[in-house]
């Protein structure tokens, strides 16, 4: 994968995710050649169960991206993509997906997750293992989800 500053881009995804304190699933799509942010997305699944952060980001990007270049783009997301979101990334033909917290961490802290890891979906879609990068700024991302679970418990 191209030489990207994963921490810088994940920090931006965390900032996007912070706009939804109850479900901090945030994503950004980056052009690694220019370093430009193509689009952002945040979990909006309270009304549409398919509108996870990654899907929101992809939908927002589709309105502005150059479809001929989407194979260059890298998606950053605060949590390991669920099977639906990872499949959308595979179908989108992105260069890579980079995530923070893992599905096992989410499950351990009480988040409902389908127990299929993103690298499994990617492999079934023909992606090479290096196209899924996990654990980037995991501690910071874990804190977002842990705080959100506490908010759910308090409400």
N, C-alpha and C positions, 0 to 999 in steps of 0.2 A: 504494500500500500504506500501511497505517496507520503512524503514527510509532512505530517499534519501535527499541529499542536493540540493533541487530544484534550488536555486539561483546559485550555482556553475555550474550546468549543463546548466541552461538557459544562463548564462554568456558565456559559450562555444558556444551555439547555436547562440547567438548574434554575436560573433566573426566570425563564419562561414557565417552568413547572411551579414555581413559587406563587404564581398568580392563582393557582387552585390549591389552597391549603388542605382541602379534604381529600384530594386525589392528585398528588403532585407528579403526574405522568406528563412530562414535557419533552418535546423533541424539536430539533432544528435540522435542516438539510443544508449542507455546505458544499460549495464548489471547491474542491481541493486545489484546483489550478490557480484560481484567483484568491481563494480564501473568503470569498463572499458568502454571506448567508442568503440562501434562496428563499426560505420560508421557515416559519415556526408553527408549532401546534401544541395544544394543551388538551388534556382530558376533558371532554364535554359529554360524557356518557350518561349523565343523569336523564337526558331526554332521548338520546340515540345510543343504544348499547354498542354500536360499532364505532362510535366517535372517540376512540382512544387517542392519546397524544400523537402517536405516529401517523395514524390515519388522518387526523386533522391537519398535520403538517404536510402530508402527501397531497391532500386535497387543496390546501393553500398553495403548494408549489405548482400543482398542475395548471393553475391559472396564470402562472408567470414564467415557468421554466422553458428552456429550449428542449423540446422532446428528443432531439438528436444528441443532446449532451447528458441526458439523465444517467447514463451508464458511468459517468464520471463522478456523480454526486455521492456524498457520504452522509448517512443519517446518524445523528447523535441523539440518544434518548436516556432519560434518567433511570429507566428500569429496563431490564431484559425484555425484549418484545415477546408478547404472547404469540401463540401460533398464527392467529389471524393477522397480526401486525407484521410478523416476520415473513409470512407468505406474501403480503402486499409489497414488502421490500424486495423479495425475490422476483415477484412479477414485475416490479418496477425496474429491475435490472440495475440497481444501485451498485456502486463500487464496493461499498462496505456498510456495516452497521456497527456502531460503537455504543455500548451501554454502561450504565453505572451499577446500580444494585441488581442482584440476581433474583431469579424466580425462587430459589430455595430461601433466600432471606425474606422475600415477601411472604412466602408461605409460613415461615417460622414466626413472623410477627402478626399473623392473622389475616393477611390479604388473600382472598380467593384467587387462585391461579390454576390454570390448566397445566398439569405437570408434564409438559413437553418443552424441552429447552430450545432456545433459538438456533443453536448450532445443529440440532437434529433436523429442524425444518429446513435450514439452509442446505444441509447435506442432501436432503431428499430433493431439493431444487437444483442440485448440481453445483452448488457453490463450494469453493475450496475453503478449508478450515480457517485460513487467515483472514477471511472476509468478515468474520464476526469477532469483535474484540470486546471482551467483558471486563468489568471491574475498574473502569476508569473513574476515578474520584468516587469510588464505592462508599467510602466512609461518609462523605458529604451527602451523597444520594440516600444512603441508609437513614441518615438523620431526618431527611425530608419525610420519608415514609413512616418512620417511627413516630415522629411528631403528629403526622396525620392520623395514625391509629389512636394516639392519645386523645386527639380532638373528637374522634368517633366515639370513644369510650366515655368522654365527658358530656356528649350531647344526647 
